[in-house]
Amino acid sequence: MPKPRLLVTRKLPDPVEERARRDYDALLNRDDAPLDRAEMARRAAGAAAILCTVGDDFSAAGIAALPDTVRMLATFSVGYDHIDVAAARARGIAVANTPDVLTRSTADITVLCLLGAARRASEGERLIREDRWTGWAPTQLMGTEVSGKRLGIVGMGRIGQAVAKRALGFEMEVHYTDAAPRALPPDLPATFHADADEMLPLCQFLSLHVPLLPETKGWLDAARIARLPAGAIVVNSSRGGVVDDEALIAALRSGHLAAAGLDVFAGEPRIHPAYRALPNTFLLPHLGSATQETRAAMGFRALDNLDAFFAGRPLVDGVA
């Protein structure tokens, strides 16, 4: 029986591509060039499934352009806001993501953003790299203490809880807001706030962990930023679109916010240029899941979903 044809849209870790070649008639993207809508449709000719990534265009128009042979999209990501799930469902195309396996690595990068922003790491590194450091000084690049501060978490799912556990190691006081209180383990003390606006004035640090949905787009806007205490620090490792860029930039410029640590941006990789010019930003290029272990696990999880689909079993992580 011939193997199902699988289009892989980007270069994936070697072990993932090896398994894809073993089990599928895999069409790989050797040069890792992003595929536009027309090229995606061209390469997908005859493919039964596509193993895609967050940068791919599977909007309603992108899905409409796919050949009729495509029956499944397995995305190499937890987030699937790059896929119009309703349009996929209408075409009879199954969709699956890769939750769980990137929780720890994304929580780690969140803490890196938190510490990097609080301790002015970008400014310090530039001093070294540009050979402008003249030596230790008592008031040089004084940042914000992390230990013992109050951390507000927006979205207490898997990653939010993993961040909270790490924050407890810094003796931080954890508060969170979500659609409903979470059944947290006894070793994870955290105060729930049904109303996010009531939590914000308490947050010396604020970390965002929500998917990009119509109701979360631009969630951190000027009004909510104004409710944060002066000198607060914002961290985002979820999706760039949950932040109103203009509002965040204005608050960083005015000094209302001391700093921001950002691993994700709206319109990646064409981010708002003002972020680059702000000294009080710690910026990373969407590295949340970028460890060898996690990226391999993500690829295997996507292939697990594809295996289940073609074997007629329920998807491990089906979203449509």
C-alpha positions, 0 to 999 in steps of 0.5 A: 500500500503506498504511503500517504503523501505529506508536505512538510512546509519548513525544515524540521529537526533531523530526527523528525524528518527521518521519521517523516521520510520513513512513514510517509511519502514526505515532501521536505522543504530543504532550503527552509524558505517560507511558502506563500499561498500560491507555492503552498498550493503548488507543493501540496498537489497530491498531498494527503496532509500538511505538517505546517508551522506558525508562519504558514498562511492557512487563513480561509483564503489559504485553505480554499487554495489547497487541492482537494487531496489535502485531508489534514493539517498537523501544525508544529505548534500549540497555537493554531491562530494561523489556521482558520479552523472553521474553514478547515472544518467546512472543507473536511480537513482535520486539524491537530496541534502539539500541546504539552511538549513545549510547556517547560521550555516556554516557561523557561523562556518566560522567566528569561524574559522576566529576568532580562527585562528586570535586570536590564540585560539587553543594555548590559550586553550592548555595553560589552559587545560595543566595547563601551563598558568602562568598569563597575560603578555603584549606580550602573544599570540598576534594575528591578528586584524580582525576588519577593515581588507580585507576579500576575499571570493572565491565563493559568493553563499548562504554561501559566502554571509552569511559570508560576512554579518557577516564580515560587523559586524566586519567592514571588507572590503569584496572582492569576486571572482566567475564565474560572479558578483552576484546580491547582496542586497544593504546592502551587499557591496562587490567588485567583481574580475573576476580574482581571482589572482588579488584579492588575493594580497588584502586579509588579510583574505581568505575564501573558499566557493566553491564545490569540482569539478574537476576544484576546486580540489587543487584550493588553491595551492602554486602559489595562496598562494604566491599571498596572502600578508605576514601574511594572514589568510586562512579559509576553511569551504567548502571542504578539497579537494579545498586546496593543503595540502602540499602547505598550510602546507609549507606556515604556516611553513614558516610564509608566512601565519600567520594562518589557520582555517579549518573545513574540510579536504581532506580524512576526518577523516584521515587528513594530520598529519602535521596540528596537529603539527602546532601551527598556525592552528585552527582545527575543525572536520567538524562542519559547520552544527552541530547544533540541529536545522540545522541537523534536518532541513537537515534531514527533507529536505532530507525526503521532497525530498524523499516524492516528489520522491515517490509521483511523484512530482519534487524533491525539490533539485534534482541534477540528 
